[in-house]
């Protein structure tokens, strides 16, 4: 039976600030992606263009020692300020009373798993890692170099930011998951700056800074050298914003003690970036293809934050009507449908492709399978139950979008996670999580559409010699949908017939 965890400390104020900042990823990208360039006045569009020096990549310059030191200095400074903030205003203030003796003890101790609240470990820490990553990425370092800074920044926090024992779950969430989240935010931030939908430069800067604050800080504070816009290389993308209402049609709440809300308002943003089939587009950089989704809920804050990106891959084609890319993907998932919560950082092998089935009908999709390190548990378990468990997680995903010209689309995404007791640091047991998301969207006028959406979540938990449980939540919702600049985003490489 799982060992009971004592009552976790109340949600820290700094974590609320992290989540408030993270909420910008739901709304801010729409500033760039949902404005139809044909509807923008020519004068406003001209005023919004960045300077030519910003659009060009910066000339290669030999790196100085100060270039390498800058992100490290910013990360240490960020950790110091966060430590002082938590010590002054957080609930577990004694955890932040660090000195040389606590640092020396942490350097000598082994790494374990901690018992911090789920939202802090699985949402706050990845966002904190994305801040580390953004300091390095916006200073001109590539993905792999920036990953090193993020991983080092996370380790520094675990050893010197808190006096508690360093935890491997935080290191994975911040040092690795934070880079998957951070690169998606960095790309979207620069897409706002690069395209911007005809908005004036000032508002582009505000939106880009809200999406990736550490990158925005460098652009604001460090001068022209750090204001170069990272080029999208004319990546084709599909984006949409959904605002609507969802109602539960079937629920098995199980062991959760959360006050369940069957009705909720939702705001959802998603983007597919680097769609296959664009002539001349190459997948040479990590996250040249990525998918990002975030959903805010009136019932429980963030219902999900999901991102997956191609780390290493290669484009391929099969006949005149199919284009694709395959390789190794990195993913970070956070899912919290009121009844239970699951989060995972994973590596997977997979492929993303686009098939033209007829002149007007196309099918786009991604399939991948891999292994992650996950946390899962009831939304708020009873005092006799473990709040959540860790474990290595075989997982799989398949996502399909069937599109009829620019009139309608049908999306369906299935995910499965099997959270084992391997590397769990807890007693034996496992969780099996399945999630199905399906939506029918019909365009009504220009970029305006309506959607009917079904969302199903199932959890089956089993622990040797202890309690087992099943939790289910199925919802149906009606949404207003604002499509991005390219409407349904299909890429057509075919010769005219």
N, C-alpha and C positions, 0 to 999 in steps of 0.2 A: 504494500500500500504506500502511496506517496507520502513522504515526510511532510507534515504540515509546516507551512511558512508562517512566521509571525506577521502581524499586521504591518503591511508596507508603510513607509512614511508617506504623508500626504503629498500630492502632486506638487512638485517644486515650482516656485514662481518663475525661475529661469526656464523651466520646461514650457511653461505657458508662453513665454516670450519666443522660444524656439518655434512653437506651434503657430503662434501668431504670424511670425515671419514666414513660416512654411506655407501658410494659407495664401500667400501671394501667388504661389504657383498655380492656383486654381483660376484666379481671375486675371492676373496681369498679362499672360500671354495673349489673351483675346485682343488686347490693344493692337498687337501686330498681326494676328492671324485671321481675325474676323472682319476686317475692313476691306471692302471691295475697292481695289484701286480705281476702277472705272467710275466710281461715285465720288472720288475725291477731286476737289477743284485743282486746276493746274497750278495755281499760285501756291496753294498750301503744299502741294506735292513738291514743288521746286524748293520751297523753304525748308522742307523736311529732309532734303538730301544731306548726308554727311559730307564733310569736306573730302576732297579727292585723296588727301594724305591719309585719311582714316580708312578709306575703302581699300587702299593698296596694302598688301602685306608689308610689314616693316622689313627694311633691308637687314640681311644677316649681319650681326655684329658679334665680335668675340665676347664671350661671357667673362665678366669680372667676378672676383670672389664675392663682391657685394650683391651680385645678382642671385647667387646661390644662397646667400645669407638672408636676403630680404624675406622670402616666404617663411623661413625658420623663425626669424625674429617676429613676424606677424602672428604666427601660430602660438609661440610662447606667450606673446603679449595677450592674445585672445584668451588663452587658457588662464593666465594670471587674472585678467579682468573677470572671467567667468567664475573662478574660484572665489574671488573677493565678493562678487555679487551673491553667490550661493551662501557664503559664510555670513553675509549681512542680512539677507532676506529669505533664504531658503528654510525649509522645515528641519532638515537634518544638519544643522550648522556645525556640529562637532565633527562631521565627516570631512570638513574642509579646513580643519585646524592642522595644516601640514607644516612640517619643519624637516630639518636634515635627518632626524632620527626616523620619522615615518617614511621618508624617501629611501633611506638605507634599508629599512625593514622590507619595503615593497620590492626593492631590487633583489633581495635575497629570498623572498617568499615564492612559492609556486603560484600558478595562475588557476583560478577556479571559475565558478559561475556565481553571479550575485543575485540578490533578491529585490532589486529596485523595481518600482512599478513598471508594468508592461509598456506603457506609453513612453516612459523615459528611455528605457533600453532599446525599444524597437522602432521608435519614431524620432525621439529626441536625439539619440546618439547617431543614427545615420545622417540626420540633418547637421549635427555638429561636425561630423566627418566631411560633409559636403562643403562646409565653411573652410576647413583646413585645405581641402582640395582646391577650392576656388582661389585662395590666396596664391597658390603655386601656378595654377592653370592660367590665371589672368596676368601673371608675371612672365608669360612666354614659354613656360615649360609644357612638354607634351603630356599625353595621358599617363604614360608609364612613369615618368619622372614625378608627376604630380601625385600619383598613387603612393610613391615612396614618401613624399612629404605628409600625406594624409595618414599613412600607416604609422609613421614616426610620431606625428602629432597625437594620434590616439594613444600610442604607448606612453608618451610623455604625460598625458592626462591621467592615465591609469596609475602611473607610478608617482607622479608629483602633484597631480591636481586634487586627489582625494587620499585620505589616509587608510581607506579600506583596501582589502586585498585586491590586486589586479584581477580583472575578469576577462576570460577569453571571449565570452559572448559580446562584451562591449567592443573588444578589439576587432572582431569580425564585422560587427554592425557599423562601427565608425570607420575603421581603417580600410575596409573593402566595400561594404554596402554603401558607405558614404561617397565613394568614387563613382559608383554606378548612378546614384542619385545626382551627384555633383556634376558629372559630365552632361547629363540630360539638361540640368538647369543652366549650365554654362552655354550649351548649344542654343537653347531657347532664348536666353538673354541676348546672345549675339545675333540671333535671327531677328529679334525685335529691333536691334540697332541697325542691322543691315537692310531690312525691308520696311518694317514699321507701318505699313498700310497708309502712308501719306501723312502721318502725324508729325508735328514739329519735333525738332531734335530734343528739346527740353523734356517733352513727355516720353520720348523714347528712352532717354537716360533714366528717368524716374521708373518706368516699367522694367527696364533691364536690371536696375539696381534692386528692385523688389524681388525679382526672380532669383538673382544670384548676388546676395549682398556683399560677399567678400570681393567678388570681381568688381562690383560697383564701387566699393571703397577704393580699390586700386585705381580705377579710372578717375575718380574724383580727386584723390589725394596725391597721386604720384606723377601727374603730368602726362605730356604727350606720348612718352615712350610706352605707356601702358594703356593708351586709348585706341590702339589699332584694333579694328573689328576682325574677329576670327571669321574667315570666309566660309560660307556654307557650300561653296563650289556649285551653286545653283541646284541644291538638293530639292527634289520634288517632295511635297509633304501633303498630308491630309490632316486637318484639325477641325474640332467641333466643340461647341459649348452647349450643354444641356441644362435646362432649369425646369424642375417639375416636382411632381408629387408622387409618392410611392405608398402602397398599402400592402400589408401582409395578408397573404392568402392561406399560408400554412406555417405553423410554428410549433416546435418542440423546444421549449426554453431550457429544459434540463436543469443542471446544477447551478446555473447562474443566479445571482441575487440581484441583478440589475433590474430596475424598474423598466419593464419592457414597453416600448412605444410602437404600436402597430402602424401608425401613420407618421410619415416624415417628409420634410421638404429636402430636396437634393440639388446640389450644383456640381456638375461634372465637366471636367475638361480633359480632352485627350488629343494626342498628336502622333501620327506616324511620319517619321522624318527619314529621307533618303530612300524613297520607294524605288524598287527595281524597275528597269526599263528605260531610264532616262539616258539619252545618247551622250556619251562622253563622261558620265559620272562614274567615278571609281571608288571602291571601298578600301582605301589605303590607310585610313586612320580609325582608331577605335571609336565606335559610335557614329560612323558615317551612315549607318542605319540604326535607328532606335525607335522605341515606342514608349510613350509616357502617358499615364492616366492618374488623375487625382479627383476624388469625390468628397465634398463636404456635406455633412448631414446635420439637420436640426436636432437629431436624437442623440448623437454621440460624437460630434466634431468631425473627425476624419473617418469616413467609412472605408476608404482605401487610398493608398499611394502605391503605384505600380510602375516599374520601369524595367525595360530589357534593352540591351544594345549589343551589336556585333563587335566583339573585341578583335578577332582575327578572322578574316574570311575572304572569299573570292566570288566574283560574279560568274554566272553561267547562263546558258540558254539551251532550249530544247525546241527546235523548229522555229517557224516564223511567229508563233503566237504565245510563246512562253519566255519569260525572263526571270531570273532569280539570283539569290546570293546565299551561300552557305558558309558555316564556320562555327566558331565558339562564341557563345553569347554569355554576357554577365547580366544578372538580374537581381533586383531588390523588390520584394513584395511586402506590403503591409495591408492586411484585410481585417476589418472589425465590424461585422454585421450585427451588433448588439449582443447576440447570444454567445459568441466565442470570438477569439482573436488568434490570428496566425501571422507570423512574419518570417521571411527567409531571405538569405543572401546566397546566391547559387551561381554555378557555372554549368552550362548546358551545351550540347551539340545540336545544331538545328539548321533550318533553312527558311527563308522568306521568299515567296514567289508571287508572280502575277501571270494569270492565264486569260487570254481573250478567247471566250467560248463562242462568240458570234460578233457581228459588227457592233452591237450595242451592249452585249452582256459580258461582264468580266468577273473573274474570281481572284481575289487576293488573299494571301494567308501566310501564317507562320506555324511551324511545328518544331518542337524542341523537347529534349529530355536530358536530365542531368541530375546533379546532386548538390544540395545546399545544407546550410546550418540554420536551423529554425527554432523558433519559440512558438508554443501553442498552449492555449488554456481557455477556460470559461471567462466571460467578460468580467465577472466578479464572483469567484467561487465562495462557497461557504467556508467558515473558519476551519472546518475539518478537512478541506480539500486543498491540494497544492494550487497556488494561483496560476502558475504556468510551468511548462517543462521545456527542456531543450533536447535536441538530438540531430544527428545527421539525417538528411531527408532526400530520398529519391523523389523526383518530381517530374511532371510533364505538363506541356501546354500545347493546345491547338487553337488557333484563332483564324476565322474565315470571314471575309466580307464579299458578298455577292452584290454587284452594282449593275443597275440598268441605266445606261447613259448617264445623264445628270438628273434623273427623275427620282430614283429610289434606291435604297440599299437595305440589305439584311445582314446584320453582324451577329456572329455567335462565337463565344470564347469559352473553352473549357480548361480548367486547371485541376490538378490533383497533387496532393502532398502526402507522403507517408512519413510521419515524424517518428523515427525509431528511438531506441534508448541507447544507441551508440554515441559515445562522447557526450552523454547527457548530464553527467554529474549528479544524477538522481536515481531513484529505484527503477526497476524494470517496468515496461509498459510501452504503448505506442498510441499514436493518433493518426487517423486517416481523414483528410480534408478534401472535399470536392466542391468546386464552385463553377456554376454555369451562368453566363451572362449573354442574353440574346435581345436584339433590338431591331425593329422595323422602322425605317426612317423614310418619309415621303417629303420631297421638296415641294413647297407651296408657291413661293415667290422669291426669285433671286437666291439669296443665301438663307432664306428662312424656311424652316421645315418643322414637321411634327414627328414625334417618335413614340412608339409603344415599347416598353422595355420590361423584360422578365429577368429576375435575378434569383438564383437558387444557391443556397449554401448548406452543406451537410458536414457534420463532424461525428465521427465514431471513435470514442476513446476507450481503451482497454488497458488495465493495469493488473499484473499478476497478484493474486491474493487480495485485491482491493476492489473498489467500485469501478464499474464501467458505465459509460453514459453515451447517449446520442442526443445531438442537438441539430435542429433544422430551422432554416428560415427561408421562405419563398415569398417574393414580393412581385407585384405588377405595378408599373408606373406609367404616367402620361407626361410627356416632356415637350416643351418648346426647344427646338434645336437651331442654333446659329452655326451654319457651316462656314469654314474658312475661305480664304481667297480662291482656292481651286475647287470649291464645292465638294464633290465626292473624291477628288484627288486622284482619279485614274490617270495613269501614264500611258499614252498611245504612241508606240514607236513604229506602228505598221505603216506601210506605204499606202497612199490614197488609192481607193478602188473605183 
